[in-house]
Each structure stands twice: as structure tokens, then as C-alpha cells.
Amino acid sequence: MRIMVVGGGGREHTIIKKLKENKSVSEIFALPGNGGMAADATCVPIGAKEIDKIVAFALENKIDYAVVAPDDPLVLGCVDELNKVGVPCFGPDKKAAIIEGSKVFSKNLMKKYGIPTAEYNVFSEPIAALEFVKTCAIPTVIKADGLALGKGVIIAMSRDEAINAIKSIMEDRIFGDSGSNIVIEEFLTGPEVSVLAFTDGKTLKPMVSSMDHKRAGDNDTGLNTGGMGTVAPNPYYTEKIAAECMERIFLPTMAAMNAEGRTFKGCLYFGLMLTPNGPKVIEYNCRFGDPETQVVLPLLESDLLTVMQAVTNGTLDKTEVKFADKHACCVVMASKGYPQKYDSGFEIKIPDCVADSVFVAGARLDDGVLKTAGGRVLGVTATADTLKGAIDGAYEKVKNVSFENAYYRSDIGARALKAK
């Protein structure tokens, strides 16, 4: 089989490595991929949002199956266009991808179908939003409606911060048109949990839970990032809570999307908070999370391509989705200065002894030399029978990887260890 994976980050590299385990896969193309994926896939310089070019490439190269991984092409309808020309895909169509593409849609969906989430208000005019935050409870959470590279959420700890956030999003348009509408919602407290799930619209099978580390600095200090590391499973996510989430959140979400004529087929990501009043949805994503994928897929014992095809074909109920009874830890190695200003172009050295455990996100090949080309450069993952073993293993592997200006947190998994 000739496979095409749309995207170019650490998540896509993880997916590609897992797809390669299937013996029927003869070639994998990554569009656009990155320099670090070159050993595992043929990288093609077509951007993830260049839908017409993606479709043309799929036809010209007789692609048998496509995996559309990032949010942008999913929301833009990449799956729809590939399906029109007969290319089967893993990923939701445009109608279903709105669950991430519009926070206003997803909040209204949850309200309509009684799915637990934070109380909220929607605003399309900055004057009304600014008036509202004069009296609302503080802290509060302000979200741009559309996609914003994972950065469209601002937690305002004071009224001044709330005012500045509204002005930045709605007047200064720091997120472009994604900030035309905003959601202002109740600030929830409790441990956060990420749960990814395979669903074909009839059956939903959750993957192993995970815990992300969003802040740039140790002890959860500093600016929010795309994620500095993850562990799986999340110790706060007990069997009892998992059962409650399945009954009150996961299955009702699948049913709600069906009822709206927006059947979701792909990977549905549930960002949850375990509040004193029970689990609540913070956000939905319409795809695999990054860097959650880097700990979830290494624990998957079932064949990924088989599961993905079952989702596409509507036969997930007949397909086993099994995860190892182990733990995983991913440490993200970033460029110093991320998520703000940073330098790049430094040589990356990844010895063969750890290459299988390294998922490259921000790198390019320069005359055959792998160099840094992004804020989050790569993720290093280890699995073990215990959480401590996975954490220690990941940091031991990190010591083997080097590039100038490298930065990583030294406490990934520390909170999870305390919870256990």
C-alpha cells in the first residue's frame, strides 16, 4: 500500500513510524513532512493547507490511503476533497471537523445535548465583551472562536488581563479572523486529562489517557506552549472516572454529532478537567493531539493502519484496539527562547541507539545535515513497566540527543508521580 500522511510535525512522525509496522505498507509520503522524517517517509514540499495540490499528488502517485493529521486541512475540507476523487482517508470531513474549528459551535453543542462543560457566554462585539468582564467572576477564560495554532486560549487572572485579552483578540486581531467571535467561560479547577478516541460514528474506542505539560518552565511556570512533554496513562484518570466519561461525555458527543448531521469519523480528542463536580469538557480537537500522540501510539499494540481503516469503513466494532499495560513518557526538546524568540539552524545529533524513540517536529535537512528549524524541535519517548521507569528512560535518552541552544523541562511526569 502507498500511504500519504498530511502534516509535518512530531505527531505526524509518530503516526508514520507506527504505520510502518504494517507489512503491507510499501511507501509512505509525508506532505510536507520535515527533515527528521526523511528516514521514515518520502517528504514532499506541499503544505498541509494546499488542498488542491494534495489531491493532485494523491491521484498522480496512486495513493491507496491518506491520513490527514493536522487541524487546518481537516477544517478546510481536505478529507472531503480526497474522498471526491476516490482516496479513502482517516480523519473527519469538514462538517464534523467544526467541533474543533469553532469553539462557539462546540460549546453550543454541549449545551444543547447536556454534555458537562464550563458555563460560558459568546460575544461577536468587543464592546459587549468588555462590558461583561466588568462584573464576571475572575479568573475567567477567554477563547478565540477559530483555530489559532493551539494558542487561542487566554486565562485571565485579573480584570485588566481579561480586558487586554479581549482587545488583543477582537480589536488587534492577534489570531486573525479566528478572533471575530470569542467565548468567555467559567474558570474550572482540577487535574487535566487528555483522552483520544477512535470513532467511526457508531462505535467509540478510547485510547490510553495522557497528561500534557503546557507551561514552558519547570513546576508549571512560564508561558503556555504547544506542549513540553507528556506521560501516559494519566494517574488521575481512574477506571471509575473513565466509565463516567464514557457515559456522560464520549458517547453523548458521538450521538450529538450524528443528530446534527455531522457524523464524526477519525480521532476525536477530549480535553477534560476533573472538577470537584465531576469531569467536564475543556475542549474538543478533531485529530490526534501533539505531543499526546508521542506517548499514546507507542503503547498501542494493535496495528494502527488496521484500526484506521476500520474507522474509515465503519467496522470499528469488529476491530480490536489494544494498548500495552505499560507507561510512556515524552520529553520535548525545544529551542531556547520558545515559545517566544529563538534561534535555529543548529545541527541535531541523534545517535542510532535512540533514533526509534525520537519524533522530529521542527527540523530541516541542509545539504544532508539535520538542523533545527522550529520552536519545538523533537520529542524523546520511552516506555516502561512503571511510570518512574518511563520518565527515567526518556531523560536517559535525552542525554544522547544534542543540538546547540537545546532546552527542555526537567520535571515532565513529576506531577503524575506525586498523584500516584
C-alpha positions as CSV (number, residue, x, y, z in Angstrom):
1,M,0.0,0.0,0.0
2,R,1.1,3.5,-0.8
3,I,0.2,5.8,2.2
4,M,0.1,9.6,2.3
5,V,0.3,11.4,5.7
6,V,-0.6,15.1,5.6
7,G,1.3,17.2,8.1
8,G,4.9,17.9,9.2
9,G,5.3,17.7,13.0
10,G,6.2,15.3,15.8
11,R,2.6,13.9,15.8
12,E,2.9,13.0,12.1
13,H,6.3,11.4,12.6
14,T,4.9,9.3,15.4
15,I,2.0,8.2,13.1
16,I,4.4,7.4,10.3
17,K,6.6,5.2,12.5
18,K,3.6,3.3,13.7
19,L,2.1,2.8,10.2
20,K,5.4,1.4,9.0
21,E,4.9,-1.6,11.3
22,N,2.3,-2.9,8.9
23,K,3.9,-5.2,6.4
24,S,1.5,-4.2,3.6
25,V,2.8,-0.6,3.6
26,S,5.3,-0.3,0.7
27,E,5.8,3.5,0.8
28,I,4.8,6.5,2.9
29,F,4.7,10.1,1.7
30,A,4.7,13.0,4.1
31,L,3.2,16.3,2.9
32,P,5.2,18.4,3.7
33,G,7.0,16.3,6.4
34,N,10.2,17.6,7.8
35,G,14.0,16.9,7.6
36,G,13.8,14.4,10.5
37,M,11.2,12.3,8.8
38,A,13.3,11.6,5.7
39,A,14.5,8.2,7.1
40,D,10.9,7.0,7.5
41,A,9.0,8.6,4.7
42,T,9.4,10.5,1.4
43,C,8.9,14.1,2.2
44,V,7.0,16.2,-0.5
45,P,7.2,20.0,-0.4
46,I,3.4,20.5,-0.4
47,G,1.9,22.4,2.5
48,A,-0.8,20.9,4.7
49,K,-3.3,23.6,3.6
50,E,-2.6,23.3,-0.1
51,I,-5.6,21.1,-0.6
52,D,-5.7,21.2,-4.4
53,K,-2.0,20.2,-4.6
54,I,-2.6,17.4,-2.0
55,V,-5.4,16.0,-4.1
56,A,-3.4,16.2,-7.3
57,F,-0.4,14.4,-5.7
58,A,-2.7,11.7,-4.4
59,L,-4.0,11.0,-7.8
60,E,-0.7,11.2,-9.6
61,N,1.0,8.9,-7.2
62,K,-1.9,6.4,-6.9
63,I,-2.2,6.8,-3.1
64,D,-4.2,3.9,-1.6
65,Y,-4.9,5.6,1.8
66,A,-4.4,9.0,3.3
67,V,-4.1,10.2,6.9
68,V,-5.0,13.9,7.4
69,A,-3.5,14.7,10.7
70,P,-3.5,18.5,11.4
71,D,-6.5,20.6,12.3
72,D,-6.2,23.2,9.5
73,P,-6.6,20.8,6.5
74,L,-9.4,18.9,8.3
75,V,-11.3,22.1,8.9
76,L,-10.7,23.3,5.4
77,G,-12.2,20.0,4.0
78,C,-9.2,18.1,2.8
79,V,-10.9,14.8,3.6
80,D,-13.9,15.8,1.6
81,E,-11.8,16.6,-1.5
82,L,-9.8,13.4,-1.3
83,N,-12.9,11.4,-0.9
84,K,-14.4,13.1,-4.0
85,V,-11.6,11.6,-6.1
86,G,-11.8,8.1,-4.5
87,V,-9.0,8.3,-2.0
88,P,-10.0,6.8,1.3
89,C,-9.0,8.8,4.4
90,F,-8.6,8.7,8.1
91,G,-9.9,12.0,9.5
92,P,-13.3,13.8,9.8
93,D,-14.9,15.6,7.0
94,K,-15.4,19.4,7.1
95,K,-18.8,19.2,8.6
96,A,-17.5,17.2,11.5
97,A,-14.2,19.0,11.9
98,I,-16.1,22.1,13.0
99,I,-16.1,20.6,16.5
100,E,-12.6,22.0,16.8
101,G,-12.8,24.6,14.1
102,S,-15.4,26.7,16.1
103,K,-15.4,26.9,19.8
104,V,-18.8,28.6,19.6
105,F,-20.2,25.5,17.8
106,S,-18.7,23.1,20.3
107,K,-19.9,25.0,23.4
108,N,-23.4,25.3,21.9
109,L,-23.4,21.6,21.0
110,M,-22.5,20.7,24.6
111,K,-25.2,23.0,26.0
112,K,-27.8,21.6,23.6
113,Y,-27.1,17.9,24.4
114,G,-26.3,18.3,28.1
115,I,-22.6,17.4,27.9
116,P,-20.9,18.8,31.0
117,T,-18.7,21.8,30.4
118,A,-17.9,25.2,31.8
119,E,-20.6,27.9,31.9
120,Y,-20.0,30.4,29.0
121,N,-21.1,33.4,27.0
122,V,-20.4,34.1,23.3
123,F,-19.6,37.6,22.0
124,S,-19.3,39.0,18.5
125,E,-18.7,42.6,19.5
126,P,-15.8,43.8,21.7
127,I,-17.9,46.4,23.5
128,A,-20.4,43.8,24.8
129,A,-17.5,41.5,25.9
130,L,-15.7,44.3,27.7
131,E,-18.9,45.3,29.5
132,F,-19.4,41.6,30.6
133,V,-15.9,41.2,32.1
134,K,-16.5,44.3,34.4
135,T,-18.7,42.1,36.6
136,C,-18.0,38.4,35.7
137,A,-16.1,36.1,38.1
138,I,-12.3,36.3,37.9
139,P,-10.3,34.3,36.9
140,T,-12.0,33.7,33.6
141,V,-11.1,32.0,30.4
142,I,-11.2,33.8,27.0
143,K,-11.1,31.8,23.8
144,A,-10.9,32.8,20.2
145,D,-13.6,31.0,18.2
146,G,-11.5,29.6,15.4
147,L,-8.1,27.8,15.1
148,A,-5.1,29.7,16.5
149,L,-2.2,27.1,16.5
150,G,-3.2,26.0,19.9
151,K,-2.6,29.5,21.3
152,G,-6.2,30.9,21.2
153,V,-7.0,30.4,24.9
154,I,-6.1,33.1,27.5
155,I,-6.6,32.5,31.2
156,A,-7.2,36.0,32.7
157,M,-6.2,36.1,36.3
158,S,-7.4,39.7,36.7
159,R,-10.0,42.1,35.2
160,D,-7.2,44.0,33.5
161,E,-5.9,40.8,31.9
162,A,-9.4,40.0,30.7
163,I,-9.8,43.4,29.1
164,N,-6.4,43.2,27.5
165,A,-7.2,39.7,26.2
166,I,-10.5,40.8,24.6
167,K,-8.8,43.8,22.9
168,S,-5.9,41.7,21.7
169,I,-8.2,39.1,20.2
170,M,-11.1,41.1,18.9
171,E,-9.6,44.5,18.1
172,D,-5.9,43.9,17.4
173,R,-6.7,40.5,15.8
174,I,-3.7,38.7,17.1
175,F,-5.3,35.5,15.8
176,G,-6.7,37.0,12.6
177,D,-10.3,36.1,11.7
178,S,-10.3,33.4,14.3
179,G,-11.0,36.1,16.8
180,S,-14.1,37.5,15.1
181,N,-16.1,35.8,17.9
182,I,-15.0,34.9,21.3
183,V,-16.1,32.6,24.1
184,I,-15.8,33.8,27.7
185,E,-16.2,30.9,30.1
186,E,-16.1,29.9,33.7
187,F,-12.7,29.1,35.2
188,L,-12.6,25.5,36.2
189,T,-10.2,23.8,38.6
190,G,-8.9,20.2,38.9
191,P,-6.5,17.9,37.2
192,E,-6.5,18.0,33.4
193,V,-6.7,14.8,31.3
194,S,-6.4,14.2,27.6
195,V,-8.3,11.3,26.1
196,L,-8.1,10.5,22.4
197,A,-10.6,8.2,20.9
198,F,-11.1,6.3,17.6
199,T,-14.7,6.6,16.4
200,D,-16.5,5.7,13.2
201,G,-19.7,7.4,14.2
202,K,-21.3,4.2,15.5
203,T,-18.6,2.9,17.9
204,L,-16.2,4.8,20.0
205,K,-13.0,3.2,21.5
206,P,-10.9,5.5,23.8
207,M,-7.1,5.3,23.7
208,V,-5.0,5.3,26.8
209,S,-5.2,8.6,28.7
210,S,-2.4,11.1,29.0
211,M,-1.2,14.2,30.9
212,D,0.2,17.2,29.0
213,H,2.7,19.8,30.4
214,K,1.8,23.1,28.7
215,R,4.0,25.6,30.6
216,A,7.5,26.3,29.3
217,G,9.2,26.2,32.7
218,D,9.7,23.6,35.4
219,N,7.0,23.4,38.1
220,D,4.5,24.6,35.5
221,T,5.8,28.2,35.3
222,G,6.3,30.4,32.3
223,L,4.3,30.9,29.2
224,N,1.9,28.4,27.6
225,T,3.4,26.3,24.8
226,G,2.2,23.7,22.4
227,G,3.2,21.1,25.0
228,M,6.6,20.4,26.6
229,G,6.0,16.8,27.3
230,T,3.5,14.1,28.2
231,V,3.0,10.9,30.2
232,A,0.6,8.1,29.8
233,P,-1.6,6.8,31.3
234,N,-2.8,9.8,33.4
235,P,-2.9,8.6,37.1
236,Y,-5.9,10.9,37.9
237,Y,-8.0,9.1,35.2
238,T,-9.3,6.1,37.2
239,E,-11.5,3.3,35.9
240,K,-14.5,4.9,37.6
241,I,-13.9,8.2,36.0
242,A,-13.3,6.6,32.7
243,A,-16.7,4.9,32.9
244,E,-18.4,8.2,33.9
245,C,-16.7,10.0,30.9
246,M,-17.9,7.3,28.5
247,E,-21.5,7.5,29.7
248,R,-21.7,11.3,30.2
249,I,-19.3,12.7,27.6
250,F,-17.8,10.4,25.0
251,L,-20.9,8.5,23.7
252,P,-23.2,11.6,24.1
253,T,-20.8,13.6,21.9
254,M,-20.8,11.0,19.2
255,A,-24.6,10.8,19.3
256,A,-24.9,14.6,19.3
257,M,-22.7,14.9,16.2
258,N,-24.8,12.3,14.5
259,A,-28.0,14.1,15.5
260,E,-26.6,17.3,13.9
261,G,-25.9,15.5,10.7
262,R,-22.1,15.8,11.3
263,T,-21.1,12.2,11.9
264,F,-17.5,12.2,13.2
265,K,-15.1,9.6,11.8
266,G,-11.5,9.8,12.9
267,C,-9.7,10.6,16.1
268,L,-11.8,12.7,18.5
269,Y,-9.8,14.3,21.2
270,F,-11.4,15.1,24.6
271,G,-9.6,17.7,26.7
272,L,-11.1,17.1,30.2
273,M,-10.9,18.7,33.6
274,L,-11.7,16.6,36.6
275,T,-13.5,19.2,38.7
276,P,-15.0,18.8,42.2
277,N,-18.3,18.5,40.4
278,G,-17.2,15.7,38.1
279,P,-15.4,15.5,34.7
280,K,-16.1,18.4,32.3
281,V,-15.0,19.1,28.7
282,I,-12.5,21.9,28.3
283,E,-12.1,21.5,24.6
284,Y,-12.6,19.1,21.7
285,N,-10.0,18.5,18.9
286,C,-10.8,16.8,15.7
287,R,-7.4,15.0,15.4
288,F,-4.6,13.4,17.3
289,G,-3.0,15.7,19.9
290,D,0.6,16.8,19.9
291,P,2.6,15.7,22.0
292,E,0.0,13.3,23.4
293,T,0.3,11.1,20.3
294,Q,4.0,10.6,21.1
295,V,3.1,8.7,24.3
296,V,-0.2,7.1,23.2
297,L,0.8,5.4,20.0
298,P,4.0,3.8,21.3
299,L,1.6,2.0,23.8
300,L,-0.7,0.8,21.0
301,E,-0.4,-3.0,20.5
302,S,-3.0,-3.2,17.7
303,D,-2.0,-2.4,14.2
304,L,-2.6,1.3,13.6
305,L,-3.4,1.1,9.9
306,T,-6.0,-1.7,10.5
307,V,-7.7,0.4,13.2
308,M,-7.7,3.5,10.9
309,Q,-9.2,1.6,8.0
310,A,-11.9,0.2,10.3
311,V,-12.8,3.8,11.3
312,T,-13.0,4.7,7.6
313,N,-15.0,1.6,6.7
314,G,-17.3,1.8,9.7
315,T,-16.2,-1.6,11.1
316,L,-14.6,-0.4,14.3
317,D,-17.0,-2.5,16.4
318,K,-15.3,-5.6,14.9
319,T,-11.7,-4.4,15.4
320,E,-9.6,-4.8,18.4
321,V,-8.0,-1.7,19.9
322,K,-5.5,-2.9,22.5
323,F,-2.9,-0.9,24.5
324,A,0.0,-2.3,26.5
325,D,-0.3,-2.3,30.3
326,K,2.7,0.0,30.5
327,H,3.7,3.6,30.9
328,A,5.2,6.1,28.5
329,C,6.9,9.5,28.9
330,C,7.8,12.0,26.2
331,V,10.2,14.9,26.8
332,V,10.1,17.7,24.3
333,M,13.4,19.2,23.3
334,A,12.9,22.8,22.2
335,S,14.9,25.8,21.0
336,K,15.9,28.1,23.9
337,G,13.6,31.0,24.0
338,Y,10.5,29.1,22.8
339,P,7.6,30.0,22.7
340,Q,8.9,33.5,22.0
341,K,12.0,34.4,20.1
342,Y,14.6,31.7,19.4
343,D,17.5,31.0,17.1
344,S,17.6,28.0,14.7
345,G,19.8,26.4,12.2
346,F,21.9,24.3,14.6
347,E,22.9,20.7,13.8
348,I,21.0,18.0,15.5
349,K,22.8,14.8,16.5
350,I,20.6,11.7,17.0
351,P,22.6,8.5,17.6
352,D,21.2,5.3,16.1
353,C,20.7,3.8,19.6
354,V,17.8,6.2,20.3
355,A,16.6,7.0,16.8
356,D,13.5,4.8,17.1
357,S,12.4,6.8,20.2
358,V,12.8,10.3,18.7
359,F,9.9,12.0,16.9
360,V,11.1,15.1,15.0
361,A,8.9,18.2,14.8
362,G,10.9,21.3,13.8
363,A,13.9,20.3,11.7
364,R,15.2,20.6,8.1
365,L,17.8,18.9,6.1
366,D,20.6,21.2,4.9
367,D,23.0,19.5,2.5
368,G,22.3,16.2,4.2
369,V,22.7,17.7,7.7
370,L,19.7,17.7,10.1
371,K,19.3,21.2,11.6
372,T,16.8,22.8,14.0
373,A,14.0,24.8,12.3
374,G,11.4,25.4,14.9
375,G,10.5,26.1,18.5
376,R,9.6,22.5,19.5
377,V,12.4,20.5,17.7
378,L,11.7,16.9,18.7
379,G,10.2,14.6,21.3
380,V,12.0,11.8,23.0
381,T,9.8,8.9,24.3
382,A,10.4,5.9,26.5
383,T,8.1,3.2,27.6
384,A,8.5,1.0,30.7
385,D,6.5,-1.1,33.2
386,T,6.4,1.7,35.7
387,L,5.8,5.5,35.3
388,K,9.2,6.2,37.0
389,G,10.9,3.8,34.7
390,A,9.4,5.6,31.6
391,I,10.4,9.0,33.0
392,D,13.9,7.9,33.8
393,G,14.2,6.2,30.4
394,A,13.1,9.3,28.5
395,Y,15.6,11.5,30.2
396,E,18.3,9.0,29.8
397,K,17.6,9.1,26.0
398,V,17.5,12.9,26.0
399,K,21.2,12.8,27.1
400,N,22.1,11.1,23.9
401,V,20.5,13.8,21.6
402,S,22.1,17.1,21.2
403,F,21.9,20.4,19.4
404,E,23.1,23.9,20.3
405,N,20.5,26.0,22.1
406,A,18.5,23.0,23.3
407,Y,16.1,23.5,26.1
408,Y,13.7,21.0,27.9
409,R,11.9,20.8,31.2
410,S,13.5,18.6,33.8
411,D,10.2,17.7,35.6
412,I,8.0,16.0,33.0
413,G,5.9,13.4,34.9
414,A,6.7,14.8,38.3
415,R,3.0,15.7,39.0
416,A,1.9,12.3,37.8
417,L,4.4,10.6,40.2
418,K,3.0,12.6,43.1
419,A,-0.5,11.7,42.1
420,K,0.4,8.0,42.2
